[in-house]
Amino acid sequence: MAETQVNPQITDAVTQTNVKTLGESPAEALGVAYQTLAHSTGMAMENAKQAEAGMPDIDDSTASTE
């Protein structure tokens, strides 16, 4: 099989792209993790508010059965 020479500019461009991708991956993954944490925290707060809003109904129903 005959060896062919690859233009060094092509190999350099591919290497730079790979390095850029590998360099950005941890930051992007951490960003996704933080976004997920923020979303789940917001949903927990919303659930807590909804539970608190329903407490008077529970109080009324328990008071009426006595």
PDBQT receptor file of N, H, CA, C and O in Angstrom, charges set to zero:
ATOM      1  N   MET A   1       0.849  -1.177   0.000  1.00  0.00    +0.000 N 
ATOM      2  CA  MET A   1       0.000   0.000   0.000  1.00  0.00    +0.000 C 
ATOM      3  C   MET A   1       0.895   1.241   0.000  1.00  0.00    +0.000 C 
ATOM      4  O   MET A   1       1.818   1.356   0.807  1.00  0.00    +0.000 OA
ATOM      5  N   ALA A   2       0.618   2.126  -0.879  1.00  0.00    +0.000 N 
ATOM      6  H   ALA A   2      -0.132   2.032  -1.534  1.00  0.00    +0.000 HD
ATOM      7  CA  ALA A   2       1.444   3.318  -1.010  1.00  0.00    +0.000 C 
ATOM      8  C   ALA A   2       1.053   4.355   0.048  1.00  0.00    +0.000 C 
ATOM      9  O   ALA A   2      -0.127   4.605   0.293  1.00  0.00    +0.000 OA
ATOM     10  N   GLU A   3       2.075   4.948   0.666  1.00  0.00    +0.000 N 
ATOM     11  H   GLU A   3       3.034   4.745   0.468  1.00  0.00    +0.000 HD
ATOM     12  CA  GLU A   3       1.809   6.000   1.651  1.00  0.00    +0.000 C 
ATOM     13  C   GLU A   3       1.578   7.311   0.924  1.00  0.00    +0.000 C 
ATOM     14  O   GLU A   3       2.265   7.635  -0.044  1.00  0.00    +0.000 OA
ATOM     15  N   THR A   4       0.615   8.044   1.400  1.00  0.00    +0.000 N 
ATOM     16  H   THR A   4       0.056   7.780   2.186  1.00  0.00    +0.000 HD
ATOM     17  CA  THR A   4       0.361   9.369   0.835  1.00  0.00    +0.000 C 
ATOM     18  C   THR A   4       0.623  10.409   1.909  1.00  0.00    +0.000 C 
ATOM     19  O   THR A   4       0.336  10.195   3.087  1.00  0.00    +0.000 OA
ATOM     20  N   GLN A   5       1.160  11.512   1.495  1.00  0.00    +0.000 N 
ATOM     21  H   GLN A   5       1.394  11.685   0.538  1.00  0.00    +0.000 HD
ATOM     22  CA  GLN A   5       1.481  12.584   2.435  1.00  0.00    +0.000 C 
ATOM     23  C   GLN A   5       0.233  13.440   2.654  1.00  0.00    +0.000 C 
ATOM     24  O   GLN A   5      -0.440  13.840   1.704  1.00  0.00    +0.000 OA
ATOM     25  N   VAL A   6      -0.057  13.708   3.915  1.00  0.00    +0.000 N 
ATOM     26  H   VAL A   6       0.490  13.383   4.687  1.00  0.00    +0.000 HD
ATOM     27  CA  VAL A   6      -1.203  14.566   4.244  1.00  0.00    +0.000 C 
ATOM     28  C   VAL A   6      -0.677  15.963   4.517  1.00  0.00    +0.000 C 
ATOM     29  O   VAL A   6       0.349  16.142   5.172  1.00  0.00    +0.000 OA
ATOM     30  N   ASN A   7      -1.380  16.923   4.017  1.00  0.00    +0.000 N 
ATOM     31  H   ASN A   7      -2.214  16.777   3.484  1.00  0.00    +0.000 HD
ATOM     32  CA  ASN A   7      -0.998  18.317   4.200  1.00  0.00    +0.000 C 
ATOM     33  C   ASN A   7      -0.942  18.628   5.704  1.00  0.00    +0.000 C 
ATOM     34  O   ASN A   7      -1.915  18.370   6.413  1.00  0.00    +0.000 OA
ATOM     35  N   PRO A   8       0.150  19.165   6.193  1.00  0.00    +0.000 N 
ATOM     36  CA  PRO A   8       0.276  19.469   7.627  1.00  0.00    +0.000 C 
ATOM     37  C   PRO A   8      -0.783  20.453   8.132  1.00  0.00    +0.000 C 
ATOM     38  O   PRO A   8      -1.150  20.421   9.306  1.00  0.00    +0.000 OA
ATOM     39  N   GLN A   9      -1.267  21.311   7.261  1.00  0.00    +0.000 N 
ATOM     40  H   GLN A   9      -0.969  21.337   6.306  1.00  0.00    +0.000 HD
ATOM     41  CA  GLN A   9      -2.318  22.245   7.677  1.00  0.00    +0.000 C 
ATOM     42  C   GLN A   9      -3.611  21.496   8.016  1.00  0.00    +0.000 C 
ATOM     43  O   GLN A   9      -4.353  21.888   8.916  1.00  0.00    +0.000 OA
ATOM     44  N   ILE A  10      -3.863  20.417   7.281  1.00  0.00    +0.000 N 
ATOM     45  H   ILE A  10      -3.261  20.098   6.549  1.00  0.00    +0.000 HD
ATOM     46  CA  ILE A  10      -5.068  19.621   7.536  1.00  0.00    +0.000 C 
ATOM     47  C   ILE A  10      -4.945  18.915   8.893  1.00  0.00    +0.000 C 
ATOM     48  O   ILE A  10      -5.876  18.948   9.698  1.00  0.00    +0.000 OA
ATOM     49  N   THR A  11      -3.808  18.286   9.141  1.00  0.00    +0.000 N 
ATOM     50  H   THR A  11      -3.052  18.260   8.487  1.00  0.00    +0.000 HD
ATOM     51  CA  THR A  11      -3.631  17.587  10.421  1.00  0.00    +0.000 C 
ATOM     52  C   THR A  11      -3.655  18.572  11.580  1.00  0.00    +0.000 C 
ATOM     53  O   THR A  11      -4.174  18.254  12.650  1.00  0.00    +0.000 OA
ATOM     54  N   ASP A  12      -3.103  19.755  11.383  1.00  0.00    +0.000 N 
ATOM     55  H   ASP A  12      -2.681  20.014  10.514  1.00  0.00    +0.000 HD
ATOM     56  CA  ASP A  12      -3.118  20.773  12.433  1.00  0.00    +0.000 C 
ATOM     57  C   ASP A  12      -4.542  21.233  12.718  1.00  0.00    +0.000 C 
ATOM     58  O   ASP A  12      -4.913  21.401  13.879  1.00  0.00    +0.000 OA
ATOM     59  N   ALA A  13      -5.340  21.439  11.680  1.00  0.00    +0.000 N 
ATOM     60  H   ALA A  13      -5.039  21.303  10.736  1.00  0.00    +0.000 HD
ATOM     61  CA  ALA A  13      -6.726  21.874  11.865  1.00  0.00    +0.000 C 
ATOM     62  C   ALA A  13      -7.538  20.810  12.607  1.00  0.00    +0.000 C 
ATOM     63  O   ALA A  13      -8.331  21.134  13.491  1.00  0.00    +0.000 OA
ATOM     64  N   VAL A  14      -7.340  19.551  12.246  1.00  0.00    +0.000 N 
ATOM     65  H   VAL A  14      -6.696  19.288  11.528  1.00  0.00    +0.000 HD
ATOM     66  CA  VAL A  14      -8.063  18.471  12.920  1.00  0.00    +0.000 C 
ATOM     67  C   VAL A  14      -7.631  18.380  14.377  1.00  0.00    +0.000 C 
ATOM     68  O   VAL A  14      -8.468  18.201  15.262  1.00  0.00    +0.000 OA
ATOM     69  N   THR A  15      -6.339  18.499  14.633  1.00  0.00    +0.000 N 
ATOM     70  H   THR A  15      -5.659  18.644  13.914  1.00  0.00    +0.000 HD
ATOM     71  CA  THR A  15      -5.828  18.443  16.003  1.00  0.00    +0.000 C 
ATOM     72  C   THR A  15      -6.381  19.588  16.832  1.00  0.00    +0.000 C 
ATOM     73  O   THR A  15      -6.783  19.377  17.977  1.00  0.00    +0.000 OA
ATOM     74  N   GLN A  16      -6.411  20.794  16.283  1.00  0.00    +0.000 N 
ATOM     75  H   GLN A  16      -6.084  20.966  15.353  1.00  0.00    +0.000 HD
ATOM     76  CA  GLN A  16      -6.939  21.946  17.015  1.00  0.00    +0.000 C 
ATOM     77  C   GLN A  16      -8.423  21.764  17.330  1.00  0.00    +0.000 C 
ATOM     78  O   GLN A  16      -8.878  22.119  18.417  1.00  0.00    +0.000 OA
ATOM     79  N   THR A  17      -9.166  21.217  16.389  1.00  0.00    +0.000 N 
ATOM     80  H   THR A  17      -8.796  20.928  15.506  1.00  0.00    +0.000 HD
ATOM     81  CA  THR A  17     -10.590  20.981  16.625  1.00  0.00    +0.000 C 
ATOM     82  C   THR A  17     -10.787  19.965  17.737  1.00  0.00    +0.000 C 
ATOM     83  O   THR A  17     -11.648  20.151  18.597  1.00  0.00    +0.000 OA
ATOM     84  N   ASN A  18     -10.006  18.902  17.734  1.00  0.00    +0.000 N 
ATOM     85  H   ASN A  18      -9.307  18.752  17.035  1.00  0.00    +0.000 HD
ATOM     86  CA  ASN A  18     -10.117  17.884  18.776  1.00  0.00    +0.000 C 
ATOM     87  C   ASN A  18      -9.750  18.450  20.143  1.00  0.00    +0.000 C 
ATOM     88  O   ASN A  18     -10.423  18.170  21.135  1.00  0.00    +0.000 OA
ATOM     89  N   VAL A  19      -8.688  19.243  20.196  1.00  0.00    +0.000 N 
ATOM     90  H   VAL A  19      -8.141  19.470  19.390  1.00  0.00    +0.000 HD
ATOM     91  CA  VAL A  19      -8.262  19.838  21.464  1.00  0.00    +0.000 C 
ATOM     92  C   VAL A  19      -9.333  20.797  21.974  1.00  0.00    +0.000 C 
ATOM     93  O   VAL A  19      -9.623  20.821  23.170  1.00  0.00    +0.000 OA
ATOM     94  N   LYS A  20      -9.915  21.579  21.089  1.00  0.00    +0.000 N 
ATOM     95  H   LYS A  20      -9.680  21.560  20.117  1.00  0.00    +0.000 HD
ATOM     96  CA  LYS A  20     -10.963  22.523  21.481  1.00  0.00    +0.000 C 
ATOM     97  C   LYS A  20     -12.167  21.769  22.039  1.00  0.00    +0.000 C 
ATOM     98  O   LYS A  20     -12.719  22.150  23.071  1.00  0.00    +0.000 OA
ATOM     99  N   THR A  21     -12.565  20.716  21.364  1.00  0.00    +0.000 N 
ATOM    100  H   THR A  21     -12.116  20.406  20.525  1.00  0.00    +0.000 HD
ATOM    101  CA  THR A  21     -13.723  19.930  21.810  1.00  0.00    +0.000 C 
ATOM    102  C   THR A  21     -13.458  19.290  23.165  1.00  0.00    +0.000 C 
ATOM    103  O   THR A  21     -14.299  19.348  24.062  1.00  0.00    +0.000 OA
ATOM    104  N   LEU A  22     -12.294  18.684  23.309  1.00  0.00    +0.000 N 
ATOM    105  H   LEU A  22     -11.610  18.637  22.580  1.00  0.00    +0.000 HD
ATOM    106  CA  LEU A  22     -11.957  18.046  24.577  1.00  0.00    +0.000 C 
ATOM    107  C   LEU A  22     -11.799  19.068  25.694  1.00  0.00    +0.000 C 
ATOM    108  O   LEU A  22     -12.098  18.770  26.850  1.00  0.00    +0.000 OA
ATOM    109  N   GLY A  23     -11.338  20.258  25.367  1.00  0.00    +0.000 N 
ATOM    110  H   GLY A  23     -11.095  20.501  24.428  1.00  0.00    +0.000 HD
ATOM    111  CA  GLY A  23     -11.164  21.297  26.374  1.00  0.00    +0.000 C 
ATOM    112  C   GLY A  23     -12.475  21.877  26.856  1.00  0.00    +0.000 C 
ATOM    113  O   GLY A  23     -12.588  22.263  28.019  1.00  0.00    +0.000 OA
ATOM    114  N   GLU A  24     -13.475  21.947  25.980  1.00  0.00    +0.000 N 
ATOM    115  H   GLU A  24     -13.383  21.634  25.034  1.00  0.00    +0.000 HD
ATOM    116  CA  GLU A  24     -14.759  22.540  26.345  1.00  0.00    +0.000 C 
ATOM    117  C   GLU A  24     -15.706  21.545  27.015  1.00  0.00    +0.000 C 
ATOM    118  O   GLU A  24     -16.653  21.955  27.687  1.00  0.00    +0.000 OA
ATOM    119  N   SER A  25     -15.471  20.275  26.845  1.00  0.00    +0.000 N 
ATOM    120  H   SER A  25     -14.702  19.942  26.299  1.00  0.00    +0.000 HD
ATOM    121  CA  SER A  25     -16.412  19.270  27.352  1.00  0.00    +0.000 C 
ATOM    122  C   SER A  25     -16.645  19.342  28.856  1.00  0.00    +0.000 C 
ATOM    123  O   SER A  25     -17.802  19.316  29.277  1.00  0.00    +0.000 OA
ATOM    124  N   PRO A  26     -15.602  19.433  29.695  1.00  0.00    +0.000 N 
ATOM    125  CA  PRO A  26     -15.862  19.488  31.136  1.00  0.00    +0.000 C 
ATOM    126  C   PRO A  26     -16.698  20.702  31.552  1.00  0.00    +0.000 C 
ATOM    127  O   PRO A  26     -17.579  20.587  32.405  1.00  0.00    +0.000 OA
ATOM    128  N   ALA A  27     -16.424  21.852  30.956  1.00  0.00    +0.000 N 
ATOM    129  H   ALA A  27     -15.709  21.945  30.263  1.00  0.00    +0.000 HD
ATOM    130  CA  ALA A  27     -17.178  23.060  31.302  1.00  0.00    +0.000 C 
ATOM    131  C   ALA A  27     -18.639  22.922  30.882  1.00  0.00    +0.000 C 
ATOM    132  O   ALA A  27     -19.540  23.327  31.617  1.00  0.00    +0.000 OA
ATOM    133  N   GLU A  28     -18.868  22.364  29.731  1.00  0.00    +0.000 N 
ATOM    134  H   GLU A  28     -18.136  22.034  29.134  1.00  0.00    +0.000 HD
ATOM    135  CA  GLU A  28     -20.240  22.192  29.268  1.00  0.00    +0.000 C 
ATOM    136  C   GLU A  28     -20.988  21.177  30.133  1.00  0.00    +0.000 C 
ATOM    137  O   GLU A  28     -22.164  21.361  30.448  1.00  0.00    +0.000 OA
ATOM    138  N   ALA A  29     -20.300  20.118  30.507  1.00  0.00    +0.000 N 
ATOM    139  H   ALA A  29     -19.345  19.968  30.252  1.00  0.00    +0.000 HD
ATOM    140  CA  ALA A  29     -20.933  19.114  31.370  1.00  0.00    +0.000 C 
ATOM    141  C   ALA A  29     -21.289  19.702  32.722  1.00  0.00    +0.000 C 
ATOM    142  O   ALA A  29     -22.357  19.419  33.264  1.00  0.00    +0.000 OA
ATOM    143  N   LEU A  30     -20.409  20.512  33.263  1.00  0.00    +0.000 N 
ATOM    144  H   LEU A  30     -19.542  20.742  32.822  1.00  0.00    +0.000 HD
ATOM    145  CA  LEU A  30     -20.690  21.153  34.553  1.00  0.00    +0.000 C 
ATOM    146  C   LEU A  30     -21.839  22.140  34.418  1.00  0.00    +0.000 C 
ATOM    147  O   LEU A  30     -22.663  22.262  35.324  1.00  0.00    +0.000 OA
ATOM    148  N   GLY A  31     -21.900  22.840  33.302  1.00  0.00    +0.000 N 
ATOM    149  H   GLY A  31     -21.231  22.741  32.565  1.00  0.00    +0.000 HD
ATOM    150  CA  GLY A  31     -23.018  23.757  33.058  1.00  0.00    +0.000 C 
ATOM    151  C   GLY A  31     -24.344  23.025  33.023  1.00  0.00    +0.000 C 
ATOM    152  O   GLY A  31     -25.335  23.502  33.577  1.00  0.00    +0.000 OA
ATOM    153  N   VAL A  32     -24.370  21.869  32.376  1.00  0.00    +0.000 N 
ATOM    154  H   VAL A  32     -23.565  21.481  31.926  1.00  0.00    +0.000 HD
ATOM    155  CA  VAL A  32     -25.597  21.066  32.323  1.00  0.00    +0.000 C 
ATOM    156  C   VAL A  32     -25.967  20.578  33.718  1.00  0.00    +0.000 C 
ATOM    157  O   VAL A  32     -27.143  20.567  34.081  1.00  0.00    +0.000 OA
ATOM    158  N   ALA A  33     -24.970  20.176  34.498  1.00  0.00    +0.000 N 
ATOM    159  H   ALA A  33     -24.015  20.186  34.203  1.00  0.00    +0.000 HD
ATOM    160  CA  ALA A  33     -25.242  19.717  35.869  1.00  0.00    +0.000 C 
ATOM    161  C   ALA A  33     -25.817  20.846  36.716  1.00  0.00    +0.000 C 
ATOM    162  O   ALA A  33     -26.770  20.630  37.464  1.00  0.00    +0.000 OA
ATOM    163  N   TYR A  34     -25.251  22.048  36.609  1.00  0.00    +0.000 N 
ATOM    164  H   TYR A  34     -24.477  22.224  36.000  1.00  0.00    +0.000 HD
ATOM    165  CA  TYR A  34     -25.764  23.185  37.373  1.00  0.00    +0.000 C 
ATOM    166  C   TYR A  34     -27.177  23.562  36.930  1.00  0.00    +0.000 C 
ATOM    167  O   TYR A  34     -28.019  23.916  37.756  1.00  0.00    +0.000 OA
ATOM    168  N   GLN A  35     -27.428  23.486  35.645  1.00  0.00    +0.000 N 
ATOM    169  H   GLN A  35     -26.744  23.198  34.974  1.00  0.00    +0.000 HD
ATOM    170  CA  GLN A  35     -28.757  23.814  35.142  1.00  0.00    +0.000 C 
ATOM    171  C   GLN A  35     -29.785  22.808  35.650  1.00  0.00    +0.000 C 
ATOM    172  O   GLN A  35     -30.904  23.184  35.999  1.00  0.00    +0.000 OA
ATOM    173  N   THR A  36     -29.411  21.537  35.693  1.00  0.00    +0.000 N 
ATOM    174  H   THR A  36     -28.502  21.231  35.409  1.00  0.00    +0.000 HD
ATOM    175  CA  THR A  36     -30.298  20.504  36.219  1.00  0.00    +0.000 C 
ATOM    176  C   THR A  36     -30.551  20.721  37.703  1.00  0.00    +0.000 C 
ATOM    177  O   THR A  36     -31.680  20.561  38.167  1.00  0.00    +0.000 OA
ATOM    178  N   LEU A  37     -29.519  21.081  38.451  1.00  0.00    +0.000 N 
ATOM    179  H   LEU A  37     -28.602  21.211  38.075  1.00  0.00    +0.000 HD
ATOM    180  CA  LEU A  37     -29.667  21.352  39.877  1.00  0.00    +0.000 C 
ATOM    181  C   LEU A  37     -30.597  22.540  40.107  1.00  0.00    +0.000 C 
ATOM    182  O   LEU A  37     -31.459  22.494  40.985  1.00  0.00    +0.000 OA
ATOM    183  N   ALA A  38     -30.429  23.590  39.332  1.00  0.00    +0.000 N 
ATOM    184  H   ALA A  38     -29.729  23.628  38.618  1.00  0.00    +0.000 HD
ATOM    185  CA  ALA A  38     -31.288  24.764  39.476  1.00  0.00    +0.000 C 
ATOM    186  C   ALA A  38     -32.738  24.423  39.159  1.00  0.00    +0.000 C 
ATOM    187  O   ALA A  38     -33.652  24.885  39.842  1.00  0.00    +0.000 OA
ATOM    188  N   HIS A  39     -32.944  23.626  38.138  1.00  0.00    +0.000 N 
ATOM    189  H   HIS A  39     -32.201  23.251  37.584  1.00  0.00    +0.000 HD
ATOM    190  CA  HIS A  39     -34.308  23.246  37.756  1.00  0.00    +0.000 C 
ATOM    191  C   HIS A  39     -34.958  22.390  38.841  1.00  0.00    +0.000 C 
ATOM    192  O   HIS A  39     -36.111  22.618  39.206  1.00  0.00    +0.000 OA
ATOM    193  N   SER A  40     -34.224  21.411  39.352  1.00  0.00    +0.000 N 
ATOM    194  H   SER A  40     -33.287  21.226  39.056  1.00  0.00    +0.000 HD
ATOM    195  CA  SER A  40     -34.803  20.540  40.376  1.00  0.00    +0.000 C 
ATOM    196  C   SER A  40     -35.054  21.300  41.673  1.00  0.00    +0.000 C 
ATOM    197  O   SER A  40     -36.028  21.022  42.372  1.00  0.00    +0.000 OA
ATOM    198  N   THR A  41     -34.188  22.256  42.000  1.00  0.00    +0.000 N 
ATOM    199  H   THR A  41     -33.397  22.482  41.432  1.00  0.00    +0.000 HD
ATOM    200  CA  THR A  41     -34.414  23.077  43.189  1.00  0.00    +0.000 C 
ATOM    201  C   THR A  41     -35.663  23.939  43.019  1.00  0.00    +0.000 C 
ATOM    202  O   THR A  41     -36.458  24.083  43.948  1.00  0.00    +0.000 OA
ATOM    203  N   GLY A  42     -35.826  24.497  41.857  1.00  0.00    +0.000 N 
ATOM    204  H   GLY A  42     -35.180  24.381  41.102  1.00  0.00    +0.000 HD
ATOM    205  CA  GLY A  42     -37.034  25.288  41.583  1.00  0.00    +0.000 C 
ATOM    206  C   GLY A  42     -38.294  24.454  41.680  1.00  0.00    +0.000 C 
ATOM    207  O   GLY A  42     -39.304  24.914  42.213  1.00  0.00    +0.000 OA
ATOM    208  N   MET A  43     -38.247  23.224  41.169  1.00  0.00    +0.000 N 
ATOM    209  H   MET A  43     -37.426  22.851  40.736  1.00  0.00    +0.000 HD
ATOM    210  CA  MET A  43     -39.422  22.356  41.264  1.00  0.00    +0.000 C 
ATOM    211  C   MET A  43     -39.711  21.974  42.713  1.00  0.00    +0.000 C 
ATOM    212  O   MET A  43     -40.873  21.863  43.105  1.00  0.00    +0.000 OA
ATOM    213  N   ALA A  44     -38.661  21.772  43.512  1.00  0.00    +0.000 N 
ATOM    214  H   ALA A  44     -37.717  21.862  43.194  1.00  0.00    +0.000 HD
ATOM    215  CA  ALA A  44     -38.858  21.456  44.929  1.00  0.00    +0.000 C 
ATOM    216  C   ALA A  44     -39.516  22.630  45.651  1.00  0.00    +0.000 C 
ATOM    217  O   ALA A  44     -40.393  22.430  46.491  1.00  0.00    +0.000 OA
ATOM    218  N   MET A  45     -39.097  23.844  45.328  1.00  0.00    +0.000 N 
ATOM    219  H   MET A  45     -38.384  24.006  44.646  1.00  0.00    +0.000 HD
ATOM    220  CA  MET A  45     -39.710  25.025  45.941  1.00  0.00    +0.000 C 
ATOM    221  C   MET A  45     -41.172  25.159  45.520  1.00  0.00    +0.000 C 
ATOM    222  O   MET A  45     -42.031  25.511  46.329  1.00  0.00    +0.000 OA
ATOM    223  N   GLU A  46     -41.441  24.879  44.261  1.00  0.00    +0.000 N 
ATOM    224  H   GLU A  46     -40.743  24.593  43.604  1.00  0.00    +0.000 HD
ATOM    225  CA  GLU A  46     -42.823  24.957  43.788  1.00  0.00    +0.000 C 
ATOM    226  C   GLU A  46     -43.696  23.904  44.476  1.00  0.00    +0.000 C 
ATOM    227  O   GLU A  46     -44.834  24.186  44.852  1.00  0.00    +0.000 OA
ATOM    228  N   ASN A  47     -43.165  22.706  44.636  1.00  0.00    +0.000 N 
ATOM    229  H   ASN A  47     -42.240  22.478  44.331  1.00  0.00    +0.000 HD
ATOM    230  CA  ASN A  47     -43.921  21.660  45.330  1.00  0.00    +0.000 C 
ATOM    231  C   ASN A  47     -44.170  22.030  46.779  1.00  0.00    +0.000 C 
ATOM    232  O   ASN A  47     -45.253  21.778  47.308  1.00  0.00    +0.000 OA
ATOM    233  N   ALA A  48     -43.173  22.631  47.432  1.00  0.00    +0.000 N 
ATOM    234  H   ALA A  48     -42.293  22.836  47.003  1.00  0.00    +0.000 HD
ATOM    235  CA  ALA A  48     -43.341  23.052  48.823  1.00  0.00    +0.000 C 
ATOM    236  C   ALA A  48     -44.411  24.130  48.935  1.00  0.00    +0.000 C 
ATOM    237  O   ALA A  48     -45.206  24.125  49.875  1.00  0.00    +0.000 OA
ATOM    238  N   LYS A  49     -44.432  25.051  47.979  1.00  0.00    +0.000 N 
ATOM    239  H   LYS A  49     -43.786  25.055  47.215  1.00  0.00    +0.000 HD
ATOM    240  CA  LYS A  49     -45.443  26.119  47.993  1.00  0.00    +0.000 C 
ATOM    241  C   LYS A  49     -46.835  25.531  47.793  1.00  0.00    +0.000 C 
ATOM    242  O   LYS A  49     -47.784  25.932  48.466  1.00  0.00    +0.000 OA
ATOM    243  N   GLN A  50     -46.955  24.589  46.875  1.00  0.00    +0.000 N 
ATOM    244  H   GLN A  50     -46.184  24.263  46.328  1.00  0.00    +0.000 HD
ATOM    245  CA  GLN A  50     -48.259  23.966  46.628  1.00  0.00    +0.000 C 
ATOM    246  C   GLN A  50     -48.729  23.189  47.855  1.00  0.00    +0.000 C 
ATOM    247  O   GLN A  50     -49.915  23.200  48.184  1.00  0.00    +0.000 OA
ATOM    248  N   ALA A  51     -47.801  22.516  48.528  1.00  0.00    +0.000 N 
ATOM    249  H   ALA A  51     -46.837  22.507  48.260  1.00  0.00    +0.000 HD
ATOM    250  CA  ALA A  51     -48.166  21.768  49.737  1.00  0.00    +0.000 C 
ATOM    251  C   ALA A  51     -48.604  22.726  50.833  1.00  0.00    +0.000 C 
ATOM    252  O   ALA A  51     -49.553  22.448  51.566  1.00  0.00    +0.000 OA
ATOM    253  N   GLU A  52     -47.908  23.859  50.943  1.00  0.00    +0.000 N 
ATOM    254  H   GLU A  52     -47.137  24.085  50.348  1.00  0.00    +0.000 HD
ATOM    255  CA  GLU A  52     -48.267  24.851  51.956  1.00  0.00    +0.000 C 
ATOM    256  C   GLU A  52     -49.625  25.461  51.657  1.00  0.00    +0.000 C 
ATOM    257  O   GLU A  52     -50.402  25.740  52.570  1.00  0.00    +0.000 OA
ATOM    258  N   ALA A  53     -49.911  25.667  50.377  1.00  0.00    +0.000 N 
ATOM    259  H   ALA A  53     -49.280  25.440  49.635  1.00  0.00    +0.000 HD
ATOM    260  CA  ALA A  53     -51.196  26.257  49.999  1.00  0.00    +0.000 C 
ATOM    261  C   ALA A  53     -52.348  25.311  50.297  1.00  0.00    +0.000 C 
ATOM    262  O   ALA A  53     -53.474  25.758  50.517  1.00  0.00    +0.000 OA
ATOM    263  N   GLY A  54     -52.081  24.006  50.306  1.00  0.00    +0.000 N 
ATOM    264  H   GLY A  54     -51.166  23.644  50.127  1.00  0.00    +0.000 HD
ATOM    265  CA  GLY A  54     -53.150  23.045  50.570  1.00  0.00    +0.000 C 
ATOM    266  C   GLY A  54     -53.374  22.765  52.041  1.00  0.00    +0.000 C 
ATOM    267  O   GLY A  54     -54.320  22.060  52.393  1.00  0.00    +0.000 OA
ATOM    268  N   MET A  55     -52.525  23.301  52.914  1.00  0.00    +0.000 N 
ATOM    269  H   MET A  55     -51.756  23.874  52.628  1.00  0.00    +0.000 HD
ATOM    270  CA  MET A  55     -52.658  23.033  54.348  1.00  0.00    +0.000 C 
ATOM    271  C   MET A  55     -53.986  23.515  54.939  1.00  0.00    +0.000 C 
ATOM    272  O   MET A  55     -54.552  22.799  55.764  1.00  0.00    +0.000 OA
ATOM    273  N   PRO A  56     -54.520  24.694  54.563  1.00  0.00    +0.000 N 
ATOM    274  CA  PRO A  56     -55.817  25.089  55.138  1.00  0.00    +0.000 C 
ATOM    275  C   PRO A  56     -56.934  24.092  54.812  1.00  0.00    +0.000 C 
ATOM    276  O   PRO A  56     -57.828  23.867  55.628  1.00  0.00    +0.000 OA
ATOM    277  N   ASP A  57     -56.879  23.504  53.628  1.00  0.00    +0.000 N 
ATOM    278  H   ASP A  57     -56.153  23.687  52.965  1.00  0.00    +0.000 HD
ATOM    279  CA  ASP A  57     -57.892  22.504  53.270  1.00  0.00    +0.000 C 
ATOM    280  C   ASP A  57     -57.781  21.294  54.175  1.00  0.00    +0.000 C 
ATOM    281  O   ASP A  57     -58.792  20.740  54.606  1.00  0.00    +0.000 OA
ATOM    282  N   ILE A  58     -56.557  20.882  54.464  1.00  0.00    +0.000 N 
ATOM    283  H   ILE A  58     -55.735  21.332  54.114  1.00  0.00    +0.000 HD
ATOM    284  CA  ILE A  58     -56.361  19.729  55.353  1.00  0.00    +0.000 C 
ATOM    285  C   ILE A  58     -56.829  20.084  56.762  1.00  0.00    +0.000 C 
ATOM    286  O   ILE A  58     -57.470  19.272  57.429  1.00  0.00    +0.000 OA
ATOM    287  N   ASP A  59     -56.508  21.303  57.215  1.00  0.00    +0.000 N 
ATOM    288  H   ASP A  59     -55.988  21.963  56.673  1.00  0.00    +0.000 HD
ATOM    289  CA  ASP A  59     -56.946  21.754  58.541  1.00  0.00    +0.000 C 
ATOM    290  C   ASP A  59     -58.467  21.760  58.648  1.00  0.00    +0.000 C 
ATOM    291  O   ASP A  59     -59.031  21.311  59.646  1.00  0.00    +0.000 OA
ATOM    292  N   ASP A  60     -59.128  22.275  57.606  1.00  0.00    +0.000 N 
ATOM    293  H   ASP A  60     -58.671  22.640  56.795  1.00  0.00    +0.000 HD
ATOM    294  CA  ASP A  60     -60.603  22.337  57.613  1.00  0.00    +0.000 C 
ATOM    295  C   ASP A  60     -61.204  20.938  57.660  1.00  0.00    +0.000 C 
ATOM    296  O   ASP A  60     -62.177  20.703  58.377  1.00  0.00    +0.000 OA
ATOM    297  N   SER A  61     -60.644  20.030  56.917  1.00  0.00    +0.000 N 
ATOM    298  H   SER A  61     -59.854  20.220  56.334  1.00  0.00    +0.000 HD
ATOM    299  CA  SER A  61     -61.222  18.697  56.868  1.00  0.00    +0.000 C 
ATOM    300  C   SER A  61     -61.000  17.947  58.173  1.00  0.00    +0.000 C 
ATOM    301  O   SER A  61     -61.862  17.176  58.593  1.00  0.00    +0.000 OA
ATOM    302  N   THR A  62     -59.868  18.157  58.817  1.00  0.00    +0.000 N 
ATOM    303  H   THR A  62     -59.167  18.784  58.475  1.00  0.00    +0.000 HD
ATOM    304  CA  THR A  62     -59.642  17.477  60.099  1.00  0.00    +0.000 C 
ATOM    305  C   THR A  62     -60.447  18.122  61.201  1.00  0.00    +0.000 C 
ATOM    306  O   THR A  62     -60.858  17.438  62.139  1.00  0.00    +0.000 OA
ATOM    307  N   ALA A  63     -60.685  19.416  61.120  1.00  0.00    +0.000 N 
ATOM    308  H   ALA A  63     -60.351  19.972  60.359  1.00  0.00    +0.000 HD
ATOM    309  CA  ALA A  63     -61.480  20.095  62.148  1.00  0.00    +0.000 C 
ATOM    310  C   ALA A  63     -62.944  19.693  62.056  1.00  0.00    +0.000 C 
ATOM    311  O   ALA A  63     -63.633  19.644  63.075  1.00  0.00    +0.000 OA
ATOM    312  N   SER A  64     -63.427  19.407  60.860  1.00  0.00    +0.000 N 
ATOM    313  H   SER A  64     -62.866  19.448  60.033  1.00  0.00    +0.000 HD
ATOM    314  CA  SER A  64     -64.838  19.084  60.703  1.00  0.00    +0.000 C 
ATOM    315  C   SER A  64     -65.163  17.646  61.101  1.00  0.00    +0.000 C 
ATOM    316  O   SER A  64     -66.335  17.311  61.272  1.00  0.00    +0.000 OA
ATOM    317  N   THR A  65     -64.166  16.800  61.250  1.00  0.00    +0.000 N 
ATOM    318  H   THR A  65     -63.214  17.072  61.112  1.00  0.00    +0.000 HD
ATOM    319  CA  THR A  65     -64.460  15.413  61.624  1.00  0.00    +0.000 C 
ATOM    320  C   THR A  65     -64.467  15.206  63.138  1.00  0.00    +0.000 C 
ATOM    321  O   THR A  65     -64.806  14.123  63.615  1.00  0.00    +0.000 OA
ATOM    322  N   GLU A  66     -64.094  16.242  63.893  1.00  0.00    +0.000 N 
ATOM    323  H   GLU A  66     -63.819  17.122  63.504  1.00  0.00    +0.000 HD
ATOM    324  CA  GLU A  66     -64.069  16.091  65.357  1.00  0.00    +0.000 C 
ATOM    325  C   GLU A  66     -65.432  16.225  65.972  1.00  0.00    +0.000 C 
ATOM    326  O   GLU A  66     -65.571  16.122  67.191  1.00  0.00    +0.000 OA
TER     327      GLU A  66
